[in-house]
Amino acid sequence: MWTKLANPGFFMRWSGRLLPWFAGATALVFATGLYMSFFMAPPDYQQGETIRIMYIHVPSAWMALFLYTMMSISAIGTLVWRHPLADVSQKAAAPLGAAFTLVCLITGALWGKPMWGTYWVWDARLTSVLVLFLVYAGIMALWRAIDDPGRAARAVSILTLVGALNLPIIRFSVDWWNTLHQPASVFRLDGPTIYPAMLYPLLVMGVAFALMAITMHAYAMRTELMRRRIRTLNILEAERLDSRVAA
Amino acid sequence: MFDQYAPFIIASYAAFVAIIGGLGLYLVIDQRLQKRALAELETRQPKRSSRQ
């Protein structure tokens, strides 16, 4: 049943039907989240209005980690089952993950300047997120460096799984080392420590970012499937021309 | 509205729009190009004979 559902034809059919709904839901939840972030959430008692940056900085960080986790699962799918959609999913997720990581780094720097007095400091959280961005960039470069999609997928899968070692480092860097970056305040075993009036807009923005990432990922996967179909047709055409010349 | 921090807040949201919006635009243009190339290739494919 799994292989019947997760095949390129089925994916193209269903994603084509669902994408407009996902895009609409993204716009709606994003507009709600922005309204809550700017007009309902109060300024922070210490950080003042700069807390508004949190509503895009934190969801961007969540998406950077979420997309990398998804790429790691896809990498296992490529290496173990050689599933045709797994490497398409990996390839489509890399630029998205890199973009969200870049947003996280830039908005973090812009939040850091007024609060810490500096745009950048080589502390464990910031450095490990920068490493994540470099891993994303390396993965994208590797996809472009190898022509054959099957070989590229296997090489990228290994690099992706090696890079996954950085995920727990990012998550726990604020606990393992003494960092300038604040410790986790939402996903904690003892519950969130953030004030509810700020937590709810943040969660709504988190849902909006997740919907956006899923929509863009499915859209990019459709494009990648088209690119592969074009490659197959080009090879068939070249073979046909070859056999005509030989005859 | 955002006192002395306005430039940092505006720059953050502008960076978000530029990066994610730019990527979204690239994805749309890329898909259009692939669609066009695919349609062109499929019309060039030889038709299968119904008597085969």
Contacts between the chains, C-beta under 8 A, distances in Angstrom:
chain1	res1	chain2	res2	distance
A	48	B	3	6.7
A	48	B	5	6.3
A	49	B	1	7.9
A	49	B	2	4.2
A	49	B	3	5.8
A	49	B	5	5.0
A	49	B	6	7.7
A	49	B	9	6.5
A	50	B	5	4.8
A	50	B	8	6.2
A	50	B	9	6.7
A	52	B	2	6.9
A	52	B	9	5.1
A	52	B	12	8.0
A	53	B	8	6.8
A	53	B	9	6.0
A	53	B	12	4.6
A	56	B	12	6.3
A	56	B	13	6.5
A	56	B	16	5.0
A	57	B	12	7.2
A	60	B	16	7.4
A	95	B	23	6.4
A	96	B	23	7.0
A	99	B	19	5.3
A	99	B	20	6.0
A	99	B	23	4.7
A	100	B	20	7.7
A	102	B	19	5.7
A	103	B	15	6.4
A	103	B	16	5.3
A	103	B	19	5.2
A	103	B	20	6.6
A	106	B	12	7.3
A	106	B	15	4.5
A	106	B	19	7.6
A	107	B	12	4.3
A	107	B	15	6.4
A	107	B	16	6.8
A	110	B	8	4.8
A	110	B	11	5.3
A	110	B	12	4.7
A	110	B	15	7.3
A	111	B	8	6.9
A	111	B	12	7.0
A	113	B	8	6.4
A	114	B	4	8.0
A	114	B	5	5.5
A	114	B	8	5.4
A	212	B	20	7.4
A	216	B	23	7.3
A	216	B	24	6.5
A	216	B	27	6.4
A	219	B	27	5.7
A	219	B	31	6.9
A	220	B	27	5.6
A	222	B	31	6.8
A	223	B	27	6.7
A	223	B	30	5.5
A	223	B	31	4.3
A	223	B	34	5.4
A	226	B	31	7.2
A	226	B	34	4.1
A	226	B	35	6.5
A	226	B	38	5.3
A	227	B	34	5.5
A	229	B	38	6.0
A	230	B	34	6.6
A	230	B	37	5.4
A	230	B	38	5.4
A	230	B	41	6.1
A	233	B	38	7.7
A	233	B	41	4.5
A	233	B	42	7.1
A	233	B	45	6.8
A	234	B	41	7.0
A	236	B	45	7.8
A	237	B	41	7.4
A	237	B	44	7.0
A	237	B	45	7.8
A	240	B	46	7.6
